[in-house]
Amino acid sequence: MHVFPQLRKLEKKYEKELAVVGVHSAKFPAERETENVRMAILRYEIGHPVINDSEFRVWQSFGCRAWPTLVFIDPEGKIIGKHEGEIPYDAFDKLLSAMVLNYEGADILDRTPLDYRLEQPPEGALSFPGKVLADEQRDRLFISDSNHNRILQTTLEGEVTQVIGGLTPGFQDGDFVVAAFDHPQGMALRSNILYVADTENHAIRRVYLNDGYVDTMAGNGSQGPFGNQGGSLNEAGLNSPWDLTVHRGTVYAAMAGYHQLWALDELTLRATPHAGSGREDIHDGPMKSATLAQPSGITNDSSRLYFVDSETSSVRMADISLSGRVTTIVGRGLFEFGDVDGMGTEVRLQHPLGLCLHDGVLYVTDAYNHKIKKIYPENRASYSFLGSGEAGFDDGVGSSATFFEPGGITAAHGKLYIADTNNHAVRVADIASGEVRTLEITGL
């Protein structure tokens, strides 16, 4: 997913020269369902045809070994190269530019556009909302309306009180009307400053709720290089920040693109890796040598950071102290996933995306299982709490309710607020009874 923003820029720049065909060879079983693939295409606003290679036939025919793999084919249909892993935009751009010149000179470049029709997402108040954040004391709910490129502030009953940002993606500071985001995700709140993970801008933004103004805390709109060790807030390159939590003036980011947790300190004005070596895997240990795999949700209890590692289908924790350790609560490996309740390493999740901590319990959005799980960090026990395990959009109690790839979760007044991403909705669940209802968004 981290390569999609680069591809969009290149497809726009080389509109008449570059033809992209995506081949979706899924790691997780849920990703093999054509309807789920279709929703992912809409969510990530993919502007080219995509093949659902559910049986890995195309993958095997091209000798692929890694996600992503880029295969380059010349205008005459010959394979001329292959690249495994992500590639920086500038290098990709330089390579394509050279190819265009070469094939143009050989008079074999065909600029005839491909004939295909793009599907459109349904219209509604929300479009693939990624995360939610409740402010119990002030009766506020913040919704990252990700594909509308904005943040909505509502009451806890869903009445819109502020719209922050417009519908068009961009990277612009300013008042709430002028400010622009690009597919924002997680948020954190400190007093009346809302921090936003502006994911596809590779930036952390600050929303001054009392002043009606947005500025940039860190990031410059470009994806940072792998191996980045950070630097000053205005210079450190970030890579797909997906969720945030704040503790004593430091914002901690689940930096999905770097497979790390980062700390952004407003006192020292520096952004640095906090946990994870940058290698994608699941190994516990000291903060900087442990390995993580696409952390996508994060919260804290003042001494520990709790986070979901999506690619290892695990829930883990890291000490706030740099002398501490990273420890796995539930989950086991990059290719160990499923839907199994239990204890510790016997637990199986499938690509969890979000979590919140309430009364000592972690509530986790187990996205590809379409469930909400309850996890007790002290004894490492996991239980299914809400959702049938099938994708759907039904209110109800406990396992009779259905979700469709829920992404974010927060708690207030004994209720869970859930970003039901593929249903373009926010769901509300009573923790005591397990009753789920759909929040009505009003006032837009």
C-alpha positions in Angstrom: 0.0 0.0 0.0 2.9 2.3 0.6 3.8 2.4 -3.1 0.3 3.6 -4.2 0.9 7.3 -3.6 4.1 7.1 -5.8 2.2 5.2 -8.5 -0.5 7.8 -8.6 2.0 10.6 -9.1 3.8 8.7 -11.9 0.5 7.7 -13.6 -0.4 11.3 -13.7 3.0 12.5 -15.0 3.3 9.8 -17.6 -0.4 9.6 -18.4 0.1 8.8 -22.1 3.2 6.7 -21.7 2.8 4.5 -18.7 0.2 1.6 -18.5 -0.1 0.0 -15.0 -1.8 -3.3 -14.4 -2.0 -4.3 -10.7 -1.8 -8.0 -9.8 -3.2 -8.7 -6.4 -1.6 -11.9 -5.0 -3.0 -12.0 -1.5 -1.1 -13.0 1.7 -4.2 -13.1 3.9 -7.3 -15.3 3.1 -9.6 -12.3 3.5 -7.7 -10.4 0.7 -8.5 -13.2 -1.8 -12.3 -12.4 -1.9 -13.1 -10.4 -5.0 -15.4 -8.0 -3.1 -12.8 -7.3 -0.5 -10.3 -6.6 -3.3 -12.8 -4.3 -5.0 -13.3 -2.3 -1.7 -9.5 -2.0 -1.3 -9.2 -0.6 -4.9 -11.8 2.0 -4.0 -10.3 2.8 -0.6 -6.8 3.3 -2.0 -8.2 5.1 -5.1 -6.3 2.9 -7.5 -6.7 4.3 -11.0 -5.7 1.3 -13.1 -7.0 -2.3 -13.7 -6.3 -4.9 -11.1 -6.2 -8.7 -11.4 -7.3 -10.8 -8.5 -4.6 -13.4 -8.6 -6.2 -15.5 -5.8 -4.4 -18.7 -6.8 -1.0 -17.1 -7.4 -0.8 -18.1 -11.0 0.5 -14.7 -12.2 2.8 -14.5 -9.2 4.4 -17.8 -10.0 4.6 -17.2 -13.8 6.7 -14.1 -13.1 8.8 -15.7 -10.4 7.7 -13.2 -7.7 9.1 -13.6 -4.2 8.2 -10.4 -2.3 5.5 -7.8 -1.8 5.6 -5.5 -3.7 7.3 -6.7 -6.9 7.5 -4.4 -9.9 7.8 -6.0 -13.3 8.8 -3.8 -16.3 7.5 -4.7 -19.7 8.5 -2.8 -22.9 6.1 -1.6 -25.6 6.7 -4.9 -27.5 5.7 -7.0 -24.6 9.1 -8.2 -23.5 10.0 -8.3 -19.8 13.0 -6.0 -19.3 13.4 -5.9 -15.6 12.0 -6.7 -12.1 12.4 -4.9 -8.8 11.4 -6.4 -5.4 10.4 -4.1 -2.7 9.5 -0.4 -2.7 11.4 2.1 -4.8 11.9 5.8 -4.0 9.9 8.2 -6.2 12.9 10.0 -7.6 14.6 6.8 -8.7 11.3 5.5 -10.2 10.7 8.7 -12.0 14.3 8.8 -13.4 13.9 5.2 -14.6 10.6 5.9 -16.4 11.9 9.0 -18.0 14.8 7.1 -19.5 12.5 4.4 -20.8 10.2 6.9 -22.5 13.2 8.6 -24.2 14.6 5.2 -25.3 11.4 3.8 -26.7 10.4 7.1 -28.3 13.7 7.2 -30.1 13.1 3.6 -31.3 9.7 4.7 -32.5 7.9 1.9 -30.7 6.1 3.9 -28.0 2.3 3.5 -28.3 0.4 6.3 -26.6 -3.0 4.8 -27.2 -4.9 5.0 -23.9 -6.2 1.8 -22.3 -9.9 1.4 -22.4 -11.3 0.6 -19.0 -13.9 2.0 -16.5 -13.2 2.9 -13.0 -15.7 2.1 -10.2 -16.9 4.9 -8.0 -17.5 4.6 -4.2 -21.0 5.3 -2.9 -21.8 8.8 -1.9 -22.4 9.5 1.8 -21.4 11.4 4.9 -18.2 9.3 5.3 -15.9 7.6 2.9 -13.7 4.8 4.2 -13.2 6.4 7.7 -9.9 5.1 9.1 -9.8 6.1 12.8 -11.8 7.6 15.5 -10.9 9.4 18.8 -13.3 10.2 21.6 -13.0 13.1 24.1 -15.3 12.0 26.9 -14.9 15.2 29.0 -15.9 17.6 26.2 -18.5 15.4 24.4 -16.4 15.3 21.2 -15.7 12.6 18.7 -13.1 13.1 16.0 -13.4 11.0 12.8 -10.7 10.7 10.2 -12.9 10.7 7.1 -10.0 9.3 5.2 -11.1 9.3 1.6 -12.8 12.6 2.0 -9.4 13.9 3.1 -10.8 15.6 6.2 -11.4 15.4 9.9 -14.9 15.7 11.3 -15.5 16.8 14.9 -18.9 15.6 16.1 -20.6 15.2 19.4 -20.6 11.7 20.8 -24.1 11.4 19.3 -22.9 12.2 15.8 -23.8 15.9 15.3 -21.1 17.6 13.3 -19.6 20.7 15.0 -16.5 21.2 12.9 -15.2 20.2 9.4 -11.4 20.4 9.2 -10.0 20.2 5.7 -11.7 19.9 2.3 -12.6 17.0 0.0 -9.6 17.4 -2.3 -6.3 15.8 -1.2 -3.4 18.2 -0.6 -0.7 19.4 1.8 -1.7 22.9 2.9 -1.6 24.6 6.3 -4.2 27.3 7.2 -7.6 27.7 8.6 -10.1 24.8 8.6 -11.4 25.7 5.2 -8.0 26.2 3.5 -6.2 23.3 5.2 -5.7 20.2 3.2 -4.8 16.6 4.1 -4.1 13.4 2.1 -5.9 10.3 3.5 -5.5 11.1 7.2 -5.6 8.2 9.7 -4.9 8.1 13.4 -5.2 11.0 15.9 -4.1 12.0 19.4 -5.4 14.8 21.6 -3.6 17.0 24.1 -5.7 19.7 25.6 -7.1 21.5 22.6 -4.5 20.4 20.1 -5.4 17.5 17.9 -2.5 15.7 16.3 -3.2 13.9 13.0 -1.3 11.2 11.1 -1.5 12.7 7.6 -0.6 9.3 6.1 -0.2 9.9 2.4 1.5 13.2 3.0 4.0 11.4 5.3 3.4 14.1 7.9 2.1 14.8 11.4 -0.3 17.7 11.5 -1.5 19.8 14.4 -5.1 21.1 14.6 -5.5 24.0 17.0 -9.1 23.5 17.9 -9.7 26.8 19.7 -7.9 28.9 17.0 -9.4 27.1 14.0 -5.9 26.6 12.4 -3.9 23.6 11.1 -0.1 23.5 10.8 2.6 20.9 10.2 4.4 19.4 13.1 6.7 17.1 11.2 7.2 15.8 7.6 7.5 17.6 4.3 5.0 15.8 2.1 7.5 13.3 0.7 8.2 9.7 1.8 11.4 9.4 3.8 14.1 6.9 2.9 14.5 3.5 4.5 17.1 3.5 7.3 16.2 7.1 8.2 17.4 7.9 11.8 15.3 11.0 12.1 16.3 14.6 12.9 14.7 17.9 13.5 10.9 18.0 13.2 10.9 20.1 10.1 13.5 18.0 8.3 13.0 14.4 9.4 11.5 12.3 6.7 8.5 10.2 7.7 7.0 7.1 6.1 3.3 6.4 6.2 2.5 7.3 9.8 -0.7 5.4 10.6 -1.7 6.2 14.2 -0.7 8.4 17.1 -0.7 8.6 20.9 0.6 11.3 23.1 2.4 11.3 26.5 4.0 14.2 28.4 4.6 16.4 25.3 5.9 13.5 23.1 3.8 12.2 20.2 4.4 8.5 19.5 3.7 7.4 16.0 3.0 3.9 14.6 5.2 4.5 11.5 3.9 1.7 9.3 6.2 2.4 6.4 9.3 2.1 8.5 8.1 -0.9 10.6 8.9 1.2 13.6 7.5 3.3 16.4 8.7 6.9 16.4 8.9 9.6 19.0 8.3 13.2 18.1 9.3 15.5 20.9 7.9 19.1 20.9 10.4 20.2 23.6 13.6 19.1 21.8 11.9 19.5 18.3 13.3 16.2 17.2 11.7 13.1 15.6 13.5 9.8 16.1 12.9 6.0 16.0 11.7 4.8 19.4 11.3 1.0 18.8 12.1 -1.3 16.0 15.2 -1.9 13.8 13.3 -1.2 10.6 13.5 -4.8 9.5 10.0 -6.3 8.9 9.5 -9.3 11.3 8.4 -10.1 14.8 11.3 -10.4 17.3 11.0 -9.2 20.9 14.0 -7.6 22.6 15.6 -4.3 23.4 13.9 -1.3 21.8 16.2 -0.7 18.9 16.9 -4.3 18.0 13.4 -5.7 18.1 11.6 -6.1 14.8 8.1 -4.8 13.9 5.9 -5.3 10.9 3.7 -2.4 9.8 2.4 -1.1 13.1 -1.0 0.5 12.4 -2.6 1.3 15.8 -1.1 2.6 19.0 -2.1 3.7 22.5 -0.4 4.1 25.9 -1.0 3.7 29.7 1.7 6.2 30.7 4.5 3.6 31.0 4.0 1.4 28.0 3.0 1.8 24.4 0.5 -0.8 23.1 0.4 -1.4 19.4 -0.9 -3.7 16.7 1.5 -5.1 14.2 -0.7 -5.6 11.2 1.6 -7.8 9.0 2.3 -10.2 11.9 -1.3 -10.2 13.0 -0.1 -9.4 16.5 -0.7 -7.1 19.5 2.5 -6.0 21.2 3.9 -3.5 23.7 7.0 -1.4 24.1 8.2 0.6 27.1 8.1 4.3 26.9 11.6 4.3 28.4 14.3 3.8 25.8 16.0 1.3 28.1 13.0 -1.0 28.0 11.9 -3.8 25.7 9.4 -4.7 23.0 7.2 -7.7 24.0 4.5 -9.6 22.1 1.2 -10.1 23.9 -0.6 -12.2 21.3 0.5 -13.4 17.9 3.4 -15.3 16.5 4.8 -14.6 13.0 4.6 -13.0 9.5 2.6 -16.0 8.2 0.8 -17.0 11.4 -2.8 -15.7 11.2 -6.4 -16.8 11.5 -9.2 -16.4 13.9 -8.4 -18.3 17.1 -9.1 -17.2 20.7 -6.9 -18.3 23.5 -3.6 -17.3 25.2 -0.4 -15.8 23.9 1.2 -17.5 20.9 -1.9 -19.7 20.3 -4.0 -16.7 19.5 -4.6 -15.9 15.8 -5.7 -12.6 14.4 -5.9 -11.5 10.8 -4.4 -8.1 10.0 -5.6 -6.0 13.1 -5.5 -2.3 12.5 -6.5 -0.4 15.6 -6.8 -0.7 19.4 -7.8 1.3 22.5 -7.2 0.7 26.2 -10.2 0.8 28.5 -10.3 -0.4 32.2 -7.2 -2.5 31.7 -8.6 -4.2 28.5 -7.3 -3.8 25.0 -10.1 -3.6 22.4 -8.7 -4.5 19.0 -10.2 -4.1 15.5 -9.4 -7.5 14.0 -9.9 -6.1 10.5 -9.8 -9.0 8.2 -11.8 -11.2 10.6 -14.4 -8.4 10.7 -14.4 -8.6 14.5 -13.6 -6.7 17.7 -11.4 -8.7 20.1 -10.9 -8.2 23.9 -7.3 -8.8 24.9 -6.0 -8.8 28.5 -2.4 -7.7 28.4 -1.4 -9.1 31.8 -2.3 -12.7 31.1 -2.2 -12.5 27.3 -5.7 -13.8 26.8 -7.8 -13.0 23.7 -11.5 -13.4 23.2 -13.9 -12.5 20.4 -16.3 -9.8 21.6 -18.2 -8.3 18.7 -18.9 -9.5 15.1 -19.8 -12.7 13.5 -16.6 -13.1 11.5 -18.4 -12.5 8.2 -18.4 -9.1 6.4 -21.7 -7.3 6.7 -23.5 -4.3 8.0 -25.9 -5.4 10.7 -26.6 -3.9 14.1 -27.2 -6.4 16.9 -25.7 -7.9 20.1 -22.3 -9.5 20.3 -21.7 -12.0 17.5 -25.0 -11.1 15.8 -23.6 -7.8 14.7 -21.5 -7.6 11.6 -18.7 -5.2 10.4 -16.6 -4.8 7.2 -12.9 -4.4 7.9 -13.1 -2.1 11.0 -10.0 0.1 11.3 -10.1 2.3 14.3 -11.6 2.2 17.8 -11.9 4.5 20.9 -13.9 4.4 24.2 -16.0 6.9 26.1 -18.8 6.6 28.8 -18.8 2.8 28.7 -19.1 2.7 24.9 -16.8 1.8 22.0 -16.8 3.9 18.9 -15.6 1.9 15.9 -14.5 3.2 12.5 -16.3 0.5 10.3 -14.1 1.4 7.3 -15.6 -0.5 4.4 -19.2 0.3 5.6 -18.4 4.0 5.5 -19.8 4.3 9.0 -19.1 4.7 12.7 -20.6 2.0 14.9 -21.2 2.4 18.7 -21.1 -0.6 21.0 -22.2 -0.8 24.6 -19.3 -2.5 26.5 -21.6 -4.0 29.2 -24.3 -5.4 26.9 -22.4 -5.9 23.7 -25.2 -4.1 21.8 -24.0 -2.5 18.5 -25.7 0.4 16.7 -24.8 2.6 13.8 -24.0 6.3 14.7 -26.1 8.7 12.6 -23.9 11.6 11.3 -26.0 14.8 11.2 -25.3 18.4 10.4 -23.1 18.1 7.4 
